[in-house]
Amino acid sequence: MEKAYLIYEREDSKKNTTFIEQMIAAARKMEIEFILVIADEIEQNIMDIPFNGALFVWNRTRNPEIAKKLESIGIKVFNRSTVNELANNKKETLKFAHLHGIPTVPILREEQIQQYPIIIKTIDGHGGNEVALCNSSEDLKFFQLKWRGRKLLTQPYIETNSTDVRVWVVGSKIIGAVKRKGSHDFRSNYTLGGSIEKYNLSHEQRLQVLTLQKALNSNYIGIDFLLRPDGKWLLNEIEDPVGARSFYNLYDEDLSTILMDYFVQELEVL
């Protein structure tokens, strides 16, 4: 049986036990032994793991350096280090998307801030954490101090009624989209509470998603857009790794099988 490796950070692996088990089972059906590796245990000595000869490695961390090291010895990594690095830098994500004609939430330099409210966030936060609404310059200074030493991003507050759209993309195929509405504050992350429903993408929205995927050459990502009351959207961020709890709640398809089929097909075209 050939081997492949699945790399998770310890805390994320605990939250995704069922999904990990499903991926291992889907791989086994294809006669692939999918081995879980905890990133926290190998980050300093990644080459201690016998990755040589692996069919592929799926990097489910937010550390592109892991992917870079594996790529340097010729290992096939999903997603590539460049995708993981971009997705975990919100500012660079917005610049990249804007360059490719995707409508994005604007970036504000501090000297451009003339009115409130605004949004401040760390560029590498995830899950709706490290995002704050500032109603005054005092609020802004508070969060700048709170996140001192971190790279920050400020943006105008966009009225969305706490609503956004997440789109899951495997290779060049859109496998699902969900509209999320927050229940407590301006954030719409499903893990923070709120409601979800399937969302039908317009032709233009599909083109924008696929344009971004093609430019990234990604394998499996989530793309989040703020949904304005007029139905237009603005790119907010790209997620890698991306969660799929709301996908499982709304879709009947087996995501683990979709992903494993895709990984194997990608290997066959190399």
Buried (B, 14 or more C-beta within 10 A) or exposed (E): EEBBBBBBBEEBBEBBEEBBEBBBBBBEEBEBBBBBBBBEEBBEEBEEBEBEEBBBBBBBBBBBEBBBBBBEEEBBBBBBBBBBBBBBBBBBBBEBBBEEEBBBBEBBEEEEBEEBBBBBBBBBBBBBEBBBBBEEEEBBEBBBEEBEEEEBBBBBBBEBEBBBBBBBBBBEEBBBBBBBBBEEBBBBBBBBEBEBEEBEBEEEBBEBBBBBBEBBEBBBBBBBBBBBEEEEBBBBBBBBBBBBEBBBEBBEEBBBBBBBBBBBEBBEEE
